[in-house]
Amino acid sequence: MDKNMNETMKFSAVEKENDSEARKILVSVYTALAEKGYNPVNQIVGYILSGDPTYITSHNNARVIIRRLERDELLEELVDNYIKNNS
């Protein structure tokens, strides 16, 4: 690999399209977890940190839905949303 690991990488505009998809996925999974009586925030954090899909309920197909995106894409959406709403 010739890339210098000290250089900042820029995400392309194509990835911005995933933002709304990530948002929809997170809302859908959050709702399914809440409907089943779980703490949605704790469960989603557990999934993002571990990659273990059993943190996510299969109710309303939430487990399948959350795996449509990589965990880093979900985390990017969460951080972006947090910064936009807290700056």
C-alpha positions in Angstrom: 0.0 0.0 0.0 1.5 3.3 -1.1 -1.0 5.5 0.8 0.5 7.6 3.6 -1.4 6.6 6.8 -0.9 10.1 8.2 -3.0 11.8 5.4 -6.6 12.6 6.1 -9.0 10.7 4.0 -12.2 12.3 2.7 -15.5 10.5 2.3 -17.1 10.8 -1.1 -20.6 12.3 -1.7 -21.9 8.9 -2.5 -21.6 8.0 1.1 -23.9 10.9 2.0 -26.7 8.9 0.4 -26.2 6.3 3.1 -26.9 9.0 5.8 -30.7 9.0 5.2 -30.6 5.2 4.9 -28.7 4.9 8.2 -31.1 7.3 9.9 -34.1 5.2 8.7 -32.5 2.0 9.8 -31.6 3.4 13.2 -35.1 4.7 13.8 -36.7 1.5 12.6 -34.5 -0.7 14.9 -34.9 1.7 17.8 -38.7 1.4 17.5 -38.6 -2.4 17.3 -36.4 -2.6 20.4 -38.7 -0.2 22.3 -41.8 -2.2 21.3 -40.2 -5.3 22.7 -39.4 -3.6 26.0 -35.6 -3.3 25.5 -33.5 -0.2 26.2 -32.9 0.7 22.5 -29.8 2.9 23.2 -28.1 0.2 25.2 -28.9 -2.5 22.7 -27.7 -0.5 19.7 -24.5 0.5 21.4 -23.9 -3.2 22.3 -24.4 -4.1 18.6 -22.1 -1.4 17.3 -19.3 -2.2 19.8 -19.4 -6.0 19.5 -20.9 -6.7 16.1 -23.1 -9.3 17.7 -26.5 -9.2 16.0 -28.2 -10.8 19.0 -28.2 -7.4 20.7 -31.0 -6.5 18.1 -34.4 -8.1 18.3 -35.7 -10.0 15.3 -39.1 -8.2 15.9 -40.2 -6.4 12.8 -37.1 -7.8 11.0 -34.9 -5.3 12.9 -31.9 -7.7 13.1 -31.9 -8.1 9.3 -32.5 -4.4 8.7 -29.6 -3.2 10.9 -27.1 -5.5 9.1 -27.8 -3.7 5.8 -25.1 -1.2 6.7 -21.7 -1.5 8.2 -21.4 -0.6 11.9 -19.1 2.2 11.1 -21.7 3.8 8.8 -24.2 3.6 11.7 -21.7 5.2 14.1 -21.0 7.9 11.6 -24.7 8.8 11.4 -25.0 8.9 15.2 -21.9 11.1 15.6 -23.0 13.4 12.8 -26.5 13.7 14.2 -25.1 14.4 17.7 -22.8 17.2 16.5 -25.5 18.8 14.3 -27.9 18.9 17.3 -25.4 19.9 20.0 -23.3 22.7 18.3 
